[in-house]
Amino acid sequence: MVDDGTAQSEPPWPLPEFCFQVKWDNTIMLFQQLSGLRTEVQPVEDHHGDKPIFNVVGMPGTQKIGNITAKRGVFKSDNEGRAWLNEMTRSTPKPVPVTISLLDEQGSAILVWALANAWPANITFADPKADGNEIAVDTLEIAHQGLTFAMP
């Protein structure tokens, strides 16, 4: 029987990096690029017995995490990231839970990461150049105390 393509199920294609949503409290920001979504468990090695060459046992140790870096174009009157940083520097800092979602073309979450006790560590504003014709891009760096993968 010839397959005309009408009975095909969803193909197992890799997910496109279409858009990232960063959400904390009642604030939602969309980003075009994220980096630092990684966690690493450092191994701890222990020696058992009297022959250390043959008796090394590896065990999971402490979790190593880094800051998340998010980049996006600058829009007029778009100050959520700057307001969050100002709030942290002007008052008593209150780290908040942050949710990062990879969105598909329809705006639905495909993958979700949760950050524990996050705060804005750094905002790098676009480098202004009068003779440049590039899009202005701001960079928000988010520090946190833990990264977990959540289900959408």
C-alpha positions as CSV (number, residue, x, y, z in Angstrom):
1,M,0.0,0.0,0.0
2,V,1.4,3.4,-1.0
3,D,1.7,5.9,1.9
4,D,0.2,9.3,0.8
5,G,1.4,11.0,4.1
6,T,-2.1,11.5,5.6
7,A,-1.6,8.9,8.3
8,Q,1.7,10.1,9.6
9,S,2.1,10.8,13.2
10,E,4.1,13.7,14.6
11,P,7.6,13.4,13.3
12,P,10.4,13.1,15.9
13,W,12.0,16.5,15.0
14,P,14.3,18.4,17.4
15,L,12.6,21.3,19.1
16,P,13.2,24.8,17.5
17,E,14.4,27.6,19.8
18,F,11.5,29.9,18.9
19,C,11.1,32.1,21.9
20,F,11.8,32.0,25.7
21,Q,9.5,33.3,28.3
22,V,10.9,34.4,31.7
23,K,8.3,34.8,34.4
24,W,8.5,36.0,38.0
25,D,5.7,37.4,40.3
26,N,3.3,39.0,37.8
27,T,5.9,39.9,35.3
28,I,6.5,38.1,32.0
29,M,9.4,38.9,29.6
30,L,10.1,37.3,26.3
31,F,13.7,36.7,25.1
32,Q,15.3,35.5,21.9
33,Q,18.4,33.9,23.4
34,L,19.2,32.2,26.7
35,S,22.4,30.6,28.0
36,G,23.5,29.0,31.2
37,L,20.6,26.6,31.6
38,R,22.8,23.9,33.0
39,T,23.4,22.2,36.2
40,E,26.3,19.9,37.1
41,V,26.8,17.4,39.9
42,Q,30.5,17.3,40.8
43,P,31.7,13.8,41.6
44,V,33.3,12.9,44.9
45,E,35.8,10.0,44.8
46,D,36.5,7.8,47.8
47,H,39.0,5.0,48.2
48,H,38.0,1.8,49.9
49,G,40.3,-0.9,50.9
50,D,44.1,-1.0,50.9
51,K,44.5,-0.8,47.1
52,P,43.5,2.7,46.0
53,I,44.0,2.0,42.3
54,F,41.3,-0.7,42.1
55,N,38.9,0.5,44.8
56,V,37.8,4.0,43.8
57,V,34.2,4.6,44.4
58,G,32.5,7.6,42.7
59,M,29.5,9.3,44.4
60,P,27.4,12.4,43.5
61,G,28.7,15.5,45.3
62,T,27.6,19.1,45.4
63,Q,25.6,20.7,42.6
64,K,27.3,23.4,40.6
65,I,25.2,26.1,39.0
66,G,25.8,29.3,37.1
67,N,23.9,32.4,36.2
68,I,21.4,32.5,33.4
69,T,22.0,35.0,30.7
70,A,19.0,36.3,28.6
71,K,19.2,38.5,25.6
72,R,16.5,40.4,23.7
73,G,15.9,43.4,21.6
74,V,15.1,46.7,23.3
75,F,11.6,48.1,22.9
76,K,10.2,51.5,23.8
77,S,8.8,51.6,27.4
78,D,10.0,48.1,28.1
79,N,11.5,48.3,31.5
80,E,10.5,45.1,33.4
81,G,14.1,43.9,33.8
82,R,15.4,47.4,34.8
83,A,12.6,47.8,37.3
84,W,13.4,44.4,38.9
85,L,17.1,45.4,39.2
86,N,16.1,48.7,40.7
87,E,13.8,47.0,43.2
88,M,16.7,44.8,44.3
89,T,19.1,47.7,44.7
90,R,16.8,50.1,46.4
91,S,15.0,48.0,49.0
92,T,15.6,44.8,50.9
93,P,16.4,42.2,48.2
94,K,13.8,39.5,48.0
95,P,14.8,36.6,45.7
96,V,11.8,35.1,43.9
97,P,11.1,31.9,42.1
98,V,11.5,32.3,38.3
99,T,10.0,30.1,35.6
100,I,11.7,29.9,32.2
101,S,9.7,28.3,29.3
102,L,10.7,27.4,25.7
103,L,7.6,28.4,23.7
104,D,6.5,27.0,20.4
105,E,5.1,29.0,17.4
106,Q,1.6,29.1,19.1
107,G,3.1,30.4,22.4
108,S,2.6,27.1,24.3
109,A,5.3,26.0,26.7
110,I,7.3,23.0,25.4
111,L,10.0,22.8,28.0
112,V,10.0,24.5,31.5
113,W,12.8,25.2,33.9
114,A,12.3,26.5,37.5
115,L,14.9,28.7,39.2
116,A,14.9,28.9,43.0
117,N,15.5,32.2,44.8
118,A,16.4,34.2,41.7
119,W,17.4,37.8,41.4
120,P,18.8,40.1,38.7
121,A,22.6,40.1,39.0
122,N,23.4,42.3,36.1
123,I,21.8,44.2,33.2
124,T,24.0,45.2,30.3
125,F,22.4,47.8,28.2
126,A,22.9,48.0,24.4
127,D,26.1,49.8,23.4
128,P,24.9,53.0,21.8
129,K,26.6,53.9,18.5
130,A,25.3,56.8,16.5
131,D,26.7,55.4,13.3
132,G,25.5,51.8,13.8
133,N,22.5,50.2,12.3
134,E,22.2,47.1,14.5
135,I,19.2,46.3,16.7
136,A,19.7,47.4,20.3
137,V,20.0,44.3,22.5
138,D,19.8,44.2,26.3
139,T,21.3,41.4,28.4
140,L,19.8,40.3,31.7
141,E,21.9,38.0,33.9
142,I,19.9,36.1,36.6
143,A,21.6,34.6,39.6
144,H,19.8,31.8,41.4
145,Q,20.2,29.1,44.0
146,G,19.0,26.1,42.1
147,L,17.8,24.9,38.7
148,T,15.2,22.1,38.1
149,F,13.5,20.8,35.0
150,A,9.7,21.1,35.3
151,M,7.0,19.7,33.2
152,P,4.8,22.1,31.2
